[in-house]
């Protein structure tokens, strides 16, 4: 059976697949066929160059899909023979690279050498690939739900349109792996390494477990990852775009220098996460629980953080522009030397926050609770704080450039000059 199959390549190098397989052994009877292990001659390998762009993995080439000449019985007998002899299974060497379309469900490939093996369209449900060496193999189109890849070496493996629901990837090494249109719902990849991997084109990661995993320098685009668990995972330098991470957990995770574009992270858990130097654009982070999060030097633009809990956050030198921050909680947050541009904020709770040296540019802050804030050396340009509680605040050397503080409670605040206090008192008693 022949058909065309489109597959996507990964990064700078090449992935080779055999284009034809010829069987040298001559089997005269069905019994002889079941007892034999065919010797395989491989045709010259084809090569496809990859791409390093954000849409990497969508560079495709047509590769002929040839049904494997092997049978399930042959593969199962070979694996049993190797296991009984206490020897490592050498799949590519002994059986050849072509396992296309075979039913290999529930077979035990643990510890096997399977470099560049073609498993496209195979049935691998419940199969055990624990500690197998599967680098640059192709599982595109395979049915591999609940398969075991525990501690497997799957660097550069392709999972295009692969069903992996409930599969186990704990402690697997999957650097540079490609997941495109894959069903990874509920997979477990605890402490796995998926650095430089790609999760693309409607791949489903909902309820997946990546706790403690390395997902650095990874591309995640057009993915659904609702309720996924990335707690204590490292996603530094990862690019996330057009994806849904609603109610996902990033508890104590690293997203240092990550980029988040056009994505939904509403209701996510970011408690004690490190988002230093993160860049967030056009994204929904409403209702996130992010106490003690570190977003120092972050750049957040046209995003929704309303009703989010960022109490005790560290956000020094951060820049927020045209964001929605209504009813945000920033009590005792450290916002020293940050910049807020072009936004209206209603009902924020900023009590006890450190806002020393902060810059407000074209900002309206209304109905805010700002008791005991430190606002000294701040600069307000074309901005206004109105109808807010600013009792017991530190206001030394505050600069009001075409700005005002009106209809607000400044009782017991310190640091205003006599002229400023007189002017503000006049405004706040009208």
Secondary structure as GFF3:
##gff-version 3
##sequence-region A 1 430
A	DSSP	beta_strand	2	8	.	.	.	ID=ss1
A	DSSP	beta_strand	17	18	.	.	.	ID=ss2
A	DSSP	beta_strand	21	23	.	.	.	ID=ss3
A	DSSP	alpha_helix	30	35	.	.	.	ID=ss4
A	DSSP	beta_strand	40	42	.	.	.	ID=ss5
A	DSSP	beta_strand	45	46	.	.	.	ID=ss6
A	DSSP	beta_strand	60	66	.	.	.	ID=ss7
A	DSSP	alpha_helix	72	84	.	.	.	ID=ss8
A	DSSP	alpha_helix	91	95	.	.	.	ID=ss9
A	DSSP	beta_strand	158	160	.	.	.	ID=ss10
A	DSSP	beta_strand	178	180	.	.	.	ID=ss11
A	DSSP	beta_strand	198	200	.	.	.	ID=ss12
A	DSSP	beta_strand	219	221	.	.	.	ID=ss13
A	DSSP	beta_strand	239	241	.	.	.	ID=ss14
A	DSSP	beta_strand	259	261	.	.	.	ID=ss15
A	DSSP	beta_strand	279	281	.	.	.	ID=ss16
A	DSSP	beta_strand	299	301	.	.	.	ID=ss17
A	DSSP	beta_strand	319	321	.	.	.	ID=ss18
A	DSSP	beta_strand	339	346	.	.	.	ID=ss19
A	DSSP	beta_strand	359	366	.	.	.	ID=ss20
A	DSSP	beta_strand	379	381	.	.	.	ID=ss21
A	DSSP	beta_strand	384	386	.	.	.	ID=ss22
A	DSSP	beta_strand	399	401	.	.	.	ID=ss23
A	DSSP	beta_strand	404	406	.	.	.	ID=ss24
A	DSSP	alpha_helix	418	428	.	.	.	ID=ss25
###
